[in-house]
């Protein structure tokens, strides 16, 4: 199976969340150029936030809910 290395993002959680890491080499000798600077990753509709402890951000979900709710009420 071919891996699309352009779609990968990495996020670290824990005490060393702000330490720079090296890139990952896949079995077919492609290098996954990691975007370690991202502070949030959206996975299954939830934004996971980098930090000392595991945390999720619900700001985008709330914003989408209120946007849809206000659109319905405006009609």
DOSEPA-851260 format. One record per atom (N, C-alpha, C): residue in one letter; y, z, x; residue number from 1. Coordinates in pm, 1 decimal. Atoms other than C-alpha are relative to their C-alpha. Layout:
<rec rest="A" north="Y" up="Z" east="X" nr="NUM"/>
...
END
This chain:
<rec rest="X" north="-117.0" up="0.0" east="84.1" nr="1"/>
<rec rest="X" north="0.0" up="0.0" east="0.0" nr="1"/>
<rec rest="X" north="124.3" up="0.0" east="89.3" nr="1"/>
<rec rest="X" north="-124.2" up="8.4" east="-76.8" nr="2"/>
<rec rest="X" north="339.8" up="-96.5" east="136.3" nr="2"/>
<rec rest="X" north="99.0" up="104.8" east="-51.5" nr="2"/>
<rec rest="X" north="-100.2" up="-100.5" east="33.4" nr="3"/>
<rec rest="X" north="606.0" up="172.0" east="142.7" nr="3"/>
<rec rest="X" north="137.5" up="-61.2" east="18.8" nr="3"/>
<rec rest="X" north="-137.2" up="48.3" east="-10.0" nr="4"/>
<rec rest="X" north="964.1" up="73.5" east="69.2" nr="4"/>
<rec rest="X" north="82.8" up="109.2" east="67.4" nr="4"/>
<rec rest="X" north="-64.9" up="-104.7" east="-78.3" nr="5"/>
<rec rest="X" north="1135.4" up="269.5" east="344.8" nr="5"/>
<rec rest="X" north="149.0" up="13.0" east="-30.3" nr="5"/>
<rec rest="X" north="-142.6" up="-6.6" east="31.4" nr="6"/>
<rec rest="X" north="1484.4" up="195.3" east="208.9" nr="6"/>
<rec rest="X" north="30.4" up="94.2" east="-116.0" nr="6"/>
<rec rest="X" north="-22.5" up="-81.4" east="119.1" nr="7"/>
<rec rest="X" north="1435.1" up="415.3" east="-98.2" nr="7"/>
<rec rest="X" north="-22.4" up="148.8" east="23.3" nr="7"/>
<rec rest="X" north="32.5" up="-138.9" east="-26.2" nr="8"/>
<rec rest="X" north="1357.0" up="745.6" east="73.0" nr="8"/>
<rec rest="X" north="124.1" up="82.9" east="27.8" nr="8"/>
<rec rest="X" north="-100.9" up="-100.9" east="-30.0" nr="9"/>
<rec rest="X" north="1583.6" up="1048.9" east="76.7" nr="9"/>
<rec rest="X" north="-73.8" up="129.3" east="33.6" nr="9"/>
<rec rest="X" north="61.4" up="-127.5" east="-36.3" nr="10"/>
<rec rest="X" north="1505.7" up="1382.7" east="234.9" nr="10"/>
<rec rest="X" north="100.7" up="111.1" east="-19.3" nr="10"/>
<rec rest="X" north="-83.1" up="-116.7" east="26.2" nr="11"/>
<rec rest="X" north="1636.7" up="1725.5" east="158.1" nr="11"/>
<rec rest="X" north="-74.0" up="120.7" east="53.4" nr="11"/>
<rec rest="X" north="64.0" up="-119.7" east="-54.9" nr="12"/>
<rec rest="X" north="1567.0" up="2054.2" east="333.3" nr="12"/>
<rec rest="X" north="46.1" up="122.3" east="-77.5" nr="12"/>
<rec rest="X" north="-26.9" up="-126.2" east="67.7" nr="13"/>
<rec rest="X" north="1545.4" up="2391.0" east="165.6" nr="13"/>
<rec rest="X" north="-54.3" up="110.7" east="89.1" nr="13"/>
<rec rest="X" north="42.8" up="-111.6" east="-83.0" nr="14"/>
<rec rest="X" north="1529.0" up="2712.5" east="362.6" nr="14"/>
<rec rest="X" north="107.7" up="37.4" east="99.6" nr="14"/>
<rec rest="X" north="-98.2" up="-50.5" east="-94.9" nr="15"/>
<rec rest="X" north="1698.2" up="2887.0" east="650.6" nr="15"/>
<rec rest="X" north="54.4" up="-109.9" east="90.6" nr="15"/>
<rec rest="X" north="-42.8" up="106.6" east="-90.2" nr="16"/>
<rec rest="X" north="1715.5" up="2568.3" east="861.3" nr="16"/>
<rec rest="X" north="41.1" up="-125.5" east="-76.7" nr="16"/>
<rec rest="X" north="-35.4" up="114.7" east="83.6" nr="17"/>
<rec rest="X" north="1849.3" up="2344.5" east="584.1" nr="17"/>
<rec rest="X" north="109.1" up="-87.2" east="59.2" nr="17"/>
<rec rest="X" north="-110.6" up="76.3" east="-56.2" nr="18"/>
<rec rest="X" north="2148.9" up="2233.1" east="789.9" nr="18"/>
<rec rest="X" north="-27.6" up="-53.6" east="140.5" nr="18"/>
<rec rest="X" north="36.6" up="47.9" east="-133.0" nr="19"/>
<rec rest="X" north="1960.7" up="2144.6" east="1112.7" nr="19"/>
<rec rest="X" north="-39.0" up="-147.4" east="-9.5" nr="19"/>
<rec rest="X" north="30.2" up="142.6" east="0.2" nr="20"/>
<rec rest="X" north="1938.1" up="1772.8" east="1197.7" nr="20"/>
<rec rest="X" north="-146.1" up="-23.7" east="39.1" nr="20"/>
<rec rest="X" north="140.3" up="32.1" east="-26.3" nr="21"/>
<rec rest="X" north="1586.3" up="1623.8" east="1195.3" nr="21"/>
<rec rest="X" north="-13.7" up="-142.5" east="50.2" nr="21"/>
<rec rest="X" north="24.8" up="136.2" east="-48.7" nr="22"/>
<rec rest="X" north="1433.3" up="1316.9" east="1354.6" nr="22"/>
<rec rest="X" north="-55.8" up="-86.7" east="-112.3" nr="22"/>
<rec rest="X" north="51.6" up="93.3" east="98.1" nr="23"/>
<rec rest="X" north="1324.8" up="1004.6" east="1165.7" nr="23"/>
<rec rest="X" north="-152.2" up="2.1" east="-2.7" nr="23"/>
<rec rest="X" north="144.6" up="0.5" east="19.0" nr="24"/>
<rec rest="X" north="969.5" up="956.2" east="1037.7" nr="24"/>
<rec rest="X" north="-51.3" up="-141.7" east="18.8" nr="24"/>
<rec rest="X" north="63.8" up="129.9" east="-18.7" nr="25"/>
<rec rest="X" north="743.8" up="670.2" east="1150.1" nr="25"/>
<rec rest="X" north="-122.4" up="-7.0" east="-88.8" nr="25"/>
<rec rest="X" north="110.6" up="18.9" east="93.3" nr="26"/>
<rec rest="X" north="499.1" up="537.2" east="889.4" nr="26"/>
<rec rest="X" north="-114.8" up="-68.2" east="74.1" nr="26"/>
<rec rest="X" north="118.5" up="52.8" east="-66.6" nr="27"/>
<rec rest="X" north="146.8" up="415.3" east="970.9" nr="27"/>
<rec rest="X" north="11.9" up="-147.7" east="37.8" nr="27"/>
<rec rest="X" north="-16.6" up="140.3" east="-36.0" nr="28"/>
<rec rest="X" north="253.6" up="47.5" east="972.4" nr="28"/>
<rec rest="X" north="119.0" up="-20.2" east="94.2" nr="28"/>
<rec rest="X" north="-104.3" up="-5.2" east="-103.0" nr="29"/>
<rec rest="X" north="513.9" up="134.9" east="1243.0" nr="29"/>
<rec rest="X" north="140.2" up="-30.8" east="-52.2" nr="29"/>
<rec rest="X" north="-135.9" up="4.6" east="53.7" nr="30"/>
<rec rest="X" north="813.0" up="113.8" east="1008.3" nr="30"/>
<rec rest="X" north="61.2" up="138.1" east="13.1" nr="30"/>
<rec rest="X" north="-69.3" up="-127.8" east="-14.0" nr="31"/>
<rec rest="X" north="1071.3" up="384.3" east="1056.6" nr="31"/>
<rec rest="X" north="76.0" up="27.8" east="-127.9" nr="31"/>
<rec rest="X" north="-76.1" up="-43.5" east="115.9" nr="32"/>
<rec rest="X" north="1201.5" up="573.4" east="757.4" nr="32"/>
<rec rest="X" north="127.9" up="63.2" east="52.9" nr="32"/>
<rec rest="X" north="-128.6" up="-53.7" east="-43.8" nr="33"/>
<rec rest="X" north="1569.1" up="622.4" east="833.8" nr="33"/>
<rec rest="X" north="45.0" up="97.8" east="-106.8" nr="33"/>
<rec rest="X" north="-23.5" up="-104.5" east="98.3" nr="34"/>
<rec rest="X" north="1628.8" up="949.2" east="661.5" nr="34"/>
<rec rest="X" north="148.5" up="26.4" east="-17.7" nr="34"/>
<rec rest="X" north="-137.7" up="-34.4" east="34.7" nr="35"/>
<rec rest="X" north="1952.6" up="1032.0" east="486.8" nr="35"/>
<rec rest="X" north="5.8" up="151.8" east="-15.3" nr="35"/>
<rec rest="X" north="2.4" up="-146.0" east="3.3" nr="36"/>
<rec rest="X" north="1960.2" up="1399.6" east="580.6" nr="36"/>
<rec rest="X" north="131.7" up="58.3" east="-47.3" nr="36"/>
<rec rest="X" north="-130.5" up="-53.9" east="40.1" nr="37"/>
<rec rest="X" north="2324.1" up="1431.8" east="482.4" nr="37"/>
<rec rest="X" north="11.8" up="22.4" east="-149.1" nr="37"/>
<rec rest="X" north="-10.7" up="-17.8" east="144.4" nr="38"/>
<rec rest="X" north="2250.0" up="1422.7" east="112.5" nr="38"/>
<rec rest="X" north="-23.0" up="147.6" east="-33.9" nr="38"/>
<rec rest="X" north="11.3" up="-141.2" east="36.6" nr="39"/>
<rec rest="X" north="2299.8" up="1763.9" east="-42.9" nr="39"/>
<rec rest="X" north="-72.7" up="17.4" east="-132.9" nr="39"/>
<rec rest="X" north="75.6" up="-5.9" east="124.9" nr="40"/>
<rec rest="X" north="2133.7" up="1679.0" east="-375.4" nr="40"/>
<rec rest="X" north="-89.7" up="-122.5" east="-11.2" nr="40"/>
<rec rest="X" north="91.9" up="109.7" east="29.3" nr="41"/>
<rec rest="X" north="1838.9" up="1465.9" east="-481.6" nr="41"/>
<rec rest="X" north="-36.2" up="9.4" east="-146.9" nr="41"/>
<rec rest="X" north="37.6" up="4.1" east="141.1" nr="42"/>
<rec rest="X" north="1769.6" up="1358.5" east="-838.4" nr="42"/>
<rec rest="X" north="-146.9" up="-36.8" east="-9.4" nr="42"/>
<rec rest="X" north="144.1" up="22.9" east="14.6" nr="43"/>
<rec rest="X" north="1399.1" up="1386.6" east="-919.6" nr="43"/>
<rec rest="X" north="-41.8" up="41.7" east="-140.4" nr="43"/>
<rec rest="X" north="45.1" up="-25.1" east="137.0" nr="44"/>
<rec rest="X" north="1259.6" up="1359.7" east="-1272.6" nr="44"/>
<rec rest="X" north="111.0" up="58.4" east="-87.2" nr="44"/>
<rec rest="X" north="-111.6" up="-41.5" east="83.1" nr="45"/>
<rec rest="X" north="1604.0" up="1412.6" east="-1423.1" nr="45"/>
<rec rest="X" north="65.6" up="131.1" east="39.6" nr="45"/>
<rec rest="X" north="-56.0" up="-127.2" east="-45.0" nr="46"/>
<rec rest="X" north="1680.2" up="1731.8" east="-1230.1" nr="46"/>
<rec rest="X" north="56.8" up="-20.8" east="139.3" nr="46"/>
<rec rest="X" north="-60.3" up="9.0" east="-132.4" nr="47"/>
<rec rest="X" north="1916.4" up="1753.6" east="-933.6" nr="47"/>
<rec rest="X" north="-38.8" up="122.9" east="80.9" nr="47"/>
<rec rest="X" north="40.2" up="-107.7" east="-90.8" nr="48"/>
<rec rest="X" north="1765.4" up="1961.1" east="-652.7" nr="48"/>
<rec rest="X" north="105.7" up="8.6" east="108.2" nr="48"/>
<rec rest="X" north="-110.4" up="-22.7" east="-92.0" nr="49"/>
<rec rest="X" north="2027.5" up="2114.3" east="-423.2" nr="49"/>
<rec rest="X" north="-52.5" up="60.6" east="129.1" nr="49"/>
<rec rest="X" north="37.1" up="-55.8" east="-129.8" nr="50"/>
<rec rest="X" north="1986.5" up="2181.0" east="-49.6" nr="50"/>
<rec rest="X" north="68.1" up="134.7" east="18.7" nr="50"/>
<rec rest="X" north="-57.6" up="-131.0" east="-26.4" nr="51"/>
<rec rest="X" north="2043.1" up="2539.5" east="60.1" nr="51"/>
<rec rest="X" north="-104.0" up="95.9" east="51.8" nr="51"/>
<rec rest="X" north="91.5" up="-102.1" east="-50.4" nr="52"/>
<rec rest="X" north="1886.4" up="2863.1" east="173.8" nr="52"/>
<rec rest="X" north="-114.2" up="27.3" east="-97.6" nr="52"/>
<rec rest="X" north="101.6" up="-23.7" east="102.8" nr="53"/>
<rec rest="X" north="1698.0" up="2903.3" east="-154.9" nr="53"/>
<rec rest="X" north="-10.3" up="-123.2" east="-89.2" nr="53"/>
<rec rest="X" north="19.4" up="110.8" east="92.7" nr="54"/>
<rec rest="X" north="1554.8" up="2653.7" east="-403.5" nr="54"/>
<rec rest="X" north="95.4" up="16.4" east="-117.3" nr="54"/>
<rec rest="X" north="-93.6" up="-4.5" east="111.6" nr="55"/>
<rec rest="X" north="1818.4" up="2567.3" east="-662.8" nr="55"/>
<rec rest="X" north="8.7" up="-138.3" east="-63.9" nr="55"/>
<rec rest="X" north="-17.4" up="123.8" east="74.4" nr="56"/>
<rec rest="X" north="1868.5" up="2305.1" east="-930.4" nr="56"/>
<rec rest="X" north="138.3" up="-1.5" east="-62.0" nr="56"/>
<rec rest="X" north="-131.2" up="16.1" east="61.2" nr="57"/>
<rec rest="X" north="2197.3" up="2170.7" east="-1058.7" nr="57"/>
<rec rest="X" north="-17.0" up="-70.2" east="-133.6" nr="57"/>
<rec rest="X" north="9.4" up="57.0" east="133.4" nr="58"/>
<rec rest="X" north="2226.0" up="2102.3" east="-1429.8" nr="58"/>
<rec rest="X" north="131.6" up="-63.7" east="-45.1" nr="58"/>
<rec rest="X" north="-131.5" up="53.4" east="35.2" nr="59"/>
<rec rest="X" north="2582.7" up="1969.1" east="-1418.4" nr="59"/>
<rec rest="X" north="-8.9" up="-140.2" east="-58.8" nr="59"/>
<rec rest="X" north="10.1" up="137.0" east="51.9" nr="60"/>
<rec rest="X" north="2488.1" up="1603.4" east="-1467.1" nr="60"/>
<rec rest="X" north="-70.0" up="-2.9" east="-134.8" nr="60"/>
<rec rest="X" north="70.0" up="-4.9" east="128.8" nr="61"/>
<rec rest="X" north="2247.3" up="1689.3" east="-1749.3" nr="61"/>
<rec rest="X" north="92.9" up="49.0" east="-110.2" nr="61"/>
<rec rest="X" north="-95.6" up="-51.4" east="98.2" nr="62"/>
<rec rest="X" north="2514.3" up="1892.6" east="-1929.2" nr="62"/>
<rec rest="X" north="105.7" up="-104.9" east="-34.1" nr="62"/>
<rec rest="X" north="-102.0" up="102.1" east="20.7" nr="63"/>
<rec rest="X" north="2771.0" up="1618.0" east="-1880.1" nr="63"/>
<rec rest="X" north="-52.8" up="-112.4" east="-88.3" nr="63"/>
<rec rest="X" north="59.4" up="107.0" east="80.9" nr="64"/>
<rec rest="X" north="2535.7" up="1355.0" east="-2024.6" nr="64"/>
<rec rest="X" north="-21.8" up="45.1" east="-143.6" nr="64"/>
<rec rest="X" north="22.4" up="-52.2" east="134.8" nr="65"/>
<rec rest="X" north="2448.7" up="1577.5" east="-2320.4" nr="65"/>
<rec rest="X" north="130.3" up="3.8" east="-79.0" nr="65"/>
<rec rest="X" north="-127.1" up="-10.6" east="71.1" nr="66"/>
<rec rest="X" north="2810.8" up="1648.6" east="-2411.8" nr="66"/>
<rec rest="X" north="62.9" up="-136.4" east="-24.3" nr="66"/>
<rec rest="X" north="-50.6" up="135.0" east="20.0" nr="67"/>
<rec rest="X" north="2905.2" up="1282.8" east="-2362.9" nr="67"/>
<rec rest="X" north="-66.1" up="-63.7" east="-122.3" nr="67"/>
<rec rest="X" north="72.2" up="58.0" east="113.5" nr="68"/>
<rec rest="X" north="2634.9" up="1173.7" east="-2609.4" nr="68"/>
<rec rest="X" north="34.6" up="71.8" east="-130.1" nr="68"/>
<rec rest="X" north="-32.3" up="-79.6" east="116.9" nr="69"/>
<rec rest="X" north="2711.4" up="1458.4" east="-2850.6" nr="69"/>
<rec rest="X" north="138.3" up="-34.7" east="-54.5" nr="69"/>
<rec rest="X" north="-136.4" up="35.6" east="42.2" nr="70"/>
<rec rest="X" north="3083.7" up="1376.1" east="-2858.3" nr="70"/>
<rec rest="X" north="5.9" up="-142.2" east="-53.6" nr="70"/>
<rec rest="X" north="4.2" up="137.7" east="51.0" nr="71"/>
<rec rest="X" north="3004.2" up="1006.6" east="-2907.4" nr="71"/>
<rec rest="X" north="-53.1" up="-3.8" east="-141.4" nr="71"/>
<rec rest="X" north="54.9" up="-6.1" east="135.1" nr="72"/>
<rec rest="X" north="2798.2" up="1094.4" east="-3215.0" nr="72"/>
<rec rest="X" north="101.8" up="61.6" east="-95.8" nr="72"/>
<rec rest="X" north="-97.1" up="-66.3" east="86.8" nr="73"/>
<rec rest="X" north="3063.9" up="1329.6" east="-3355.7" nr="73"/>
<rec rest="X" north="124.1" up="-86.4" east="-24.3" nr="73"/>
<rec rest="X" north="-119.0" up="83.8" east="15.6" nr="74"/>
<rec rest="X" north="3338.9" up="1072.9" east="-3304.1" nr="74"/>
<rec rest="X" north="-17.8" up="-104.0" east="-109.3" nr="74"/>
<rec rest="X" north="25.3" up="104.8" east="101.2" nr="75"/>
<rec rest="X" north="3176.9" up="837.9" east="-3554.3" nr="75"/>
<rec rest="X" north="3.2" up="58.2" east="-136.0" nr="75"/>
END
